[in-house]
Amino acid sequence: MKMLKSTLAIVSAAAVLGVSGFAQAGATLDAVQKKGFVQCGVSDGLPGFSVPDATGKIVGIDADYCRAVAAAVFGDATKVKFSQLNAKERFTALQSGEIDILSRNTTMTSSRDSGMGLKFPGFITYYDGIGFLVNSKTLGVKSAKELDGATICIQAGTTTELNVSDYFRGNGLKYTPITFDTSDESAKSLESGRCDVLTSDKSQLYAQRSKLATPNDYTVLPETISKEPLGPVVRNGDDEWLAIVRWTGYAMLNAEEAGITSKNVEAEAKGTKNPDVARLLGTDGEYGKDLKVKKDWVVQIVKQVGNYGEVFEKNLGKDTPLAIDRGLNALWNNGGIQYAPPVR
Ligand SMILES: N[C@@H](CCC(=O)N[C@@H](CS)C(=O)NCC(=O)O)C(=O)O
């Protein structure tokens, strides 16, 4: 009887874990291969990160990350379906198994990485930080320190809520928060003057500003008040899937560092004399096999999606409406902190 009870306890615990989305090692890759696509959770619409273009295709660095994972798994970057999620919905969608990866401008924090049945593979798609966007014509402030008494638009379910509260308390300033479920609602409220300030990750402030009717009237204040390392998230307990998602990003960074681009990757795969490049591109060794992906996984990622720098420039760089500098997101040997462990 005692044994039966404990067996029942284990079975019901397993059922609960199943329901709450803890994955078993290998389960996600198996399921993805069976259905033939990666289900990717992205934002509701954030230029540069994930937003539908005129044809309805979701474009942006977060969407491309999922395409790169599909290129690694299937050799085909188009084998992705997207779920558009707001900040409040995103973690439940991953926990419940509705999506395979969350790639939605999500900050890695200890509580999200440990207390929620989720894991950040650790690849940081974009090093960000919270800032403030103001209408420089109507609110003549040059620094966040001058925001005492301001009404501030914030998105619910984000790290922004807590970080802004810390900043104002820490600096002895008062503010009135107005929270919204979507960033479009926040942006509209800034435009209508309902709030004096819009706060969010700085990359998103540039993205939001690019969508306003008169972007040049708005300024991002110089302060960055928090660390917001944004990256993909997977369910806890499936190390195999976590490794694929993690090494997809590292492969893209290593390709950039080695000068491998979407244009030259095939020629390099055939003709390289550089041992690092030969390993990275699967000409030498079986590094894809360890990850349970094909030998040419990196060739497919870079050919079909691009190296990290190409993806950054295409979605966020100087030729886009966002015109964001590489800054912290430059490679470690070029003034930034993007540093990938080697494929070997
Ligand atoms: N990085 C922060 C903020 C993420 C976030 O959701 N930001 C909003 C503010 S711009 C957003 O992405 N909105 C787009 C949407 O509603 O889909 C976090 O992980 O909590």
The ligand as a MOL file (V3000), in Angstrom:
LIG
                    3D

  0  0  0     0  0            999 V3000
M  V30 BEGIN CTAB
M  V30 COUNTS 20 19 0 0 0
M  V30 BEGIN ATOM
M  V30 1 N 12.8470 43.0210 -21.7620 0
M  V30 2 C 11.7410 43.2910 -20.8800 0
M  V30 3 C 10.5960 44.0300 -21.5860 0
M  V30 4 C 9.9300 43.2020 -22.6420 0
M  V30 5 C 8.6320 43.7780 -23.2240 0
M  V30 6 O 7.6310 43.0620 -23.3070 0
M  V30 7 N 8.6290 45.0360 -23.6600 0
M  V30 8 C 7.4490 45.6020 -24.2560 0
M  V30 9 C 7.6140 47.0730 -24.2770 0
M  V30 10 S 8.0840 47.8390 -25.7480 0
M  V30 11 C 7.1700 44.9580 -25.6170 0
M  V30 12 O 7.9830 44.2350 -26.1480 0
M  V30 13 N 6.0350 45.1570 -26.2220 0
M  V30 14 C 5.7080 44.5560 -27.4970 0
M  V30 15 C 4.4760 43.7540 -27.4190 0
M  V30 16 O 3.5420 44.1660 -26.7300 0
M  V30 17 O 4.4140 42.6830 -28.0410 0
M  V30 18 C 11.2410 41.9970 -20.2530 0
M  V30 19 O 11.6970 40.9150 -20.6370 0
M  V30 20 O 10.3820 42.0650 -19.3690 0
M  V30 END ATOM
M  V30 BEGIN BOND
M  V30 1 1 1 2
M  V30 2 1 2 3
M  V30 3 1 2 18
M  V30 4 1 3 4
M  V30 5 1 4 5
M  V30 6 2 5 6
M  V30 7 1 5 7
M  V30 8 1 7 8
M  V30 9 1 8 9
M  V30 10 1 8 11
M  V30 11 1 9 10
M  V30 12 2 11 12
M  V30 13 1 11 13
M  V30 14 1 13 14
M  V30 15 1 14 15
M  V30 16 2 15 16
M  V30 17 1 15 17
M  V30 18 2 18 19
M  V30 19 1 18 20
M  V30 END BOND
M  V30 END CTAB
M  END
